[in-house]
């Protein structure tokens, strides 16, 4: 999509979204900024980050979670971290968390991990983030022995990040809930990490997709530890991602209590399977969220 057409599309989407929000009968302002995980719109971020952020702001998004920080270059989306912070500031936007590429360092030396964490801290501080988040574990590493190693590494990273004045979190997918002879990786992460050093970012789609629990079931195991949420819907047939309100997850009944959770930030997300485009999906999810769910947050 050419930049001009992209901006025109974004303006049209924003107009519809803002109109629906004005009709929303909310008694008071939301407590939390409406956030978006930028991986959901990675195709447009790769083409034109500034135009994409402007479009997302027009949809009502105010806060973001980054992905793909280039530690060796100190760059987000092709911009030096300080320059990207200026772009955010100019649009009155924020990035409260970032997903960083920890997985390759699971079995590397402590020195290599420490160096990588230090680089992540530089990027996170440049954007004034609150959280550095471990988002993923490569398929070949998903063994019970490696989950135990990862729990140790998570504690080490958490201590390093906390000492730098930031906080650290782990983001789940579905593989952590897979059964390994009566055990699973998520229980190890939950029980073998220090709750003060390693907070949790709950991906509600993956909990509903791959476990026998609801998000609130997990939160009740360790209240106040699930400080961030990923909110996305599940296609009724394929069980793939879909726009909020189009799928099978009834957030009107399943949305957890933010106070019990310890919620600080949430991010809407759709990693793919867009009905039309990533831009349209971001707008459609924002519209549904503001009409039906934002009143609870």
C-alpha positions in Angstrom: 0.0 0.0 0.0 1.4 3.4 -1.0 1.9 5.9 1.8 -0.8 8.3 0.5 -3.4 5.5 0.2 -2.4 4.2 3.6 -2.9 7.5 5.3 -6.2 8.0 3.5 -7.3 4.5 4.7 -6.2 5.3 8.2 -8.1 8.5 8.3 -11.3 6.8 7.2 -10.8 4.1 9.8 -10.1 6.6 12.5 -13.2 8.6 11.7 -15.4 5.5 12.2 -13.6 4.5 15.3 -13.8 7.8 17.0 -17.4 8.2 16.2 -18.2 4.9 17.9 -16.2 5.9 20.9 -18.2 9.2 21.2 -21.4 7.2 21.4 -20.0 4.9 24.1 -21.9 5.5 27.3 -18.9 5.5 29.7 -19.3 7.2 33.1 -15.6 8.0 33.7 -12.4 8.0 31.8 -10.6 4.7 31.4 -8.0 3.9 34.1 -5.5 2.4 31.6 -4.2 3.6 28.2 -5.4 1.4 25.4 -2.4 -0.4 24.2 -1.4 -2.4 21.1 1.4 -4.9 20.4 3.1 -3.5 17.3 3.9 -7.0 16.0 0.2 -7.1 15.1 0.9 -4.5 12.4 4.5 -5.4 11.6 3.9 -5.2 7.8 3.0 -1.5 8.0 5.7 -0.7 10.7 8.2 -2.1 8.2 7.0 0.2 5.5 6.4 3.5 7.4 6.6 3.5 11.2 5.5 7.1 11.6 2.4 6.8 9.4 1.5 3.6 11.1 1.8 5.1 14.6 -0.3 8.1 13.5 -3.0 5.8 12.2 -3.0 3.7 15.4 -3.3 6.9 17.5 -6.3 8.0 15.4 -7.9 4.7 16.2 -7.5 5.4 19.9 -4.3 3.6 20.8 -2.0 5.5 23.1 0.5 2.9 24.4 2.5 0.3 22.6 4.6 -2.8 23.1 7.6 -3.1 20.8 9.3 -6.0 19.2 12.5 -6.5 17.1 14.9 -4.2 18.9 18.3 -4.3 17.2 20.7 -4.4 20.2 23.9 -3.9 18.1 22.5 -0.8 16.4 20.4 0.5 19.3 17.5 0.8 16.8 13.7 0.4 16.9 12.1 0.1 13.4 15.1 1.6 11.7 15.4 4.6 14.0 18.0 5.2 16.7 16.3 4.6 20.1 16.5 8.3 21.0 15.1 9.3 17.7 12.2 6.9 18.0 11.5 8.2 21.5 11.2 11.7 20.0 8.8 10.4 17.4 6.6 9.0 20.2 6.9 12.1 22.2 5.8 14.3 19.3 2.7 12.2 18.9 2.1 12.0 22.7 2.5 8.2 22.6 4.3 5.8 24.9 5.8 2.3 24.9 5.5 0.7 28.3 6.9 -2.7 27.4 9.1 -4.4 24.8 9.5 -8.0 23.6 13.2 -8.7 23.3 14.9 -11.7 21.7 16.0 -13.8 24.7 15.5 -17.3 23.3 18.9 -17.7 21.6 20.6 -16.9 24.9 19.0 -19.7 26.9 21.9 -22.1 26.6 24.6 -19.4 26.1 27.1 -18.3 28.7 26.2 -16.0 31.5 28.5 -13.4 30.1 26.7 -13.4 26.8 23.3 -13.2 28.5 24.5 -10.4 30.7 25.7 -8.4 27.7 22.4 -8.9 25.9 20.4 -7.8 28.9 22.5 -4.7 29.3 21.8 -3.8 25.7 18.1 -4.4 26.2 18.2 -2.1 29.2 19.7 0.7 27.1 16.9 0.4 24.6 14.2 0.1 27.2 15.4 3.1 29.1 15.7 5.2 26.0 12.0 4.7 25.3 11.1 5.1 29.0 9.6 1.6 29.2 8.5 0.1 32.4 9.0 -3.6 31.4 11.5 -5.7 29.5 9.6 -8.9 28.5 10.8 -12.4 27.5 8.3 -13.3 24.8 9.2 -16.7 23.2 11.1 -20.0 23.4 12.2 -21.7 20.2 10.5 -25.1 19.5 13.7 -27.1 19.8 14.3 -25.8 23.3 10.9 -26.7 24.8 11.9 -29.6 27.1 11.3 -29.9 30.8 15.1 -29.6 31.5 15.2 -26.4 29.5 12.2 -24.9 31.3 14.1 -25.5 34.6 17.2 -23.7 33.1 14.9 -20.9 31.8 13.4 -20.4 35.3 17.0 -19.9 36.6 17.8 -17.5 33.8 14.6 -15.6 34.3 15.5 -15.0 37.9 19.0 -13.8 36.9 17.6 -11.5 34.2 15.0 -10.2 36.6 17.6 -9.3 39.2 19.7 -7.5 36.5 16.8 -5.6 35.1 15.4 -4.6 38.5 18.8 -3.4 39.6 18.7 -1.0 36.5 15.4 0.5 37.7 13.2 -1.4 35.3 10.9 -4.5 35.7 11.0 -7.8 33.9 8.2 -10.1 32.8 7.6 -13.4 31.0 5.0 -13.7 28.2 3.3 -17.1 27.7 2.2 -18.8 24.5 0.5 -22.2 24.4 3.5 -24.5 24.4 4.1 -23.9 28.1 0.9 -25.7 28.9 1.8 -28.9 26.9 1.9 -32.0 29.1 5.3 -33.7 29.7 4.4 -36.8 31.7 2.2 -34.9 34.2 4.3 -31.7 34.2 4.3 -28.6 32.1 6.6 -25.6 31.5 4.2 -23.0 32.8 4.1 -24.5 36.3 7.9 -24.4 36.4 7.9 -20.8 35.4 5.2 -19.9 37.9 6.7 -21.8 40.8 10.4 -21.7 40.3 10.8 -18.0 39.6 10.9 -15.2 42.1 7.6 -13.3 42.0 9.3 -10.1 42.9 11.8 -10.3 40.1 9.8 -12.0 37.3 6.3 -10.7 36.6 4.0 -12.3 34.2 2.3 -11.1 31.0 -0.7 -13.3 30.4 -1.7 -13.9 26.8 -5.4 -14.7 27.2 -5.8 -16.1 23.7 -3.1 -18.8 24.3 -4.6 -19.6 27.8 -8.0 -20.3 26.2 -6.4 -22.0 23.1 -4.0 -24.4 24.8 -4.9 -24.9 28.5 -7.8 -26.2 30.6 -7.8 -22.9 32.6 -9.3 -19.5 32.2 -7.1 -16.4 32.6 -8.7 -15.8 36.0 -7.9 -19.4 37.1 -4.2 -18.7 36.5 -4.3 -15.2 38.1 -5.9 -16.7 41.2 -2.9 -18.9 41.7 -0.6 -15.9 42.2 -2.6 -12.7 42.5 -0.9 -9.4 41.8 1.8 -11.0 39.6 0.1 -10.8 36.2 0.9 -7.2 35.6 0.3 -7.1 31.8 -2.4 -8.6 29.6 -2.5 -9.5 25.9 -6.1 -9.5 24.7 -6.9 -11.1 21.4 -9.7 -13.3 20.0 -9.9 -16.8 18.6 -11.5 -17.8 15.3 -14.6 -19.9 16.0 -13.7 -22.5 13.3 -9.9 -22.4 12.7 -9.0 -21.3 16.3 -6.5 -19.0 14.7 -6.3 -15.3 15.7 -9.1 -13.0 14.7 -10.4 -9.5 15.4 -11.9 -8.8 18.8 -15.6 -9.6 18.8 -15.4 -12.0 15.9 -14.2 -15.0 17.8 -15.1 -17.5 20.5 -13.6 -15.8 23.5 -16.3 -14.1 25.5 -14.4 -11.4 27.3 -17.5 -10.0 28.7 -17.5 -13.0 31.1 -13.9 -14.0 31.0 -12.1 -10.6 31.4 -10.2 -10.9 34.8 -10.4 -8.5 37.6 -7.5 -6.0 37.0 -7.1 -5.4 40.8 -6.6 -9.1 41.5 -4.3 -9.5 38.6 -2.2 -6.5 39.6 -2.7 -5.1 36.1 -0.5 -2.2 35.0 -0.7 -2.4 31.2 -2.7 -4.2 28.5 -2.2 -4.6 24.8 -4.7 -5.7 22.2 -3.1 -8.0 19.7 -3.7 -10.0 16.5 -0.7 -11.8 15.2 -2.2 -12.6 11.8 -5.2 -14.1 10.0 -6.5 -10.6 9.2 -10.0 -10.4 7.7 -8.9 -7.6 5.3 -5.6 -6.1 6.4 -3.6 -5.4 9.6 -4.7 -1.8 9.6 -8.4 -2.7 9.3 -8.0 -5.4 12.0 -6.4 -2.9 14.4 -9.3 -0.5 13.8 -12.0 -3.2 14.1 -10.5 -4.5 17.4 -10.2 -0.9 18.8 -13.8 -0.2 17.9 -15.1 -3.4 19.6 -12.9 -2.9 22.6 -14.0 0.7 23.2 -17.7 -0.2 22.8 -17.7 -3.3 25.0 -14.7 -3.8 27.2 -12.9 -0.5 27.9 -15.5 0.4 30.5 -14.0 -2.3 32.7 -10.5 -1.0 32.4 
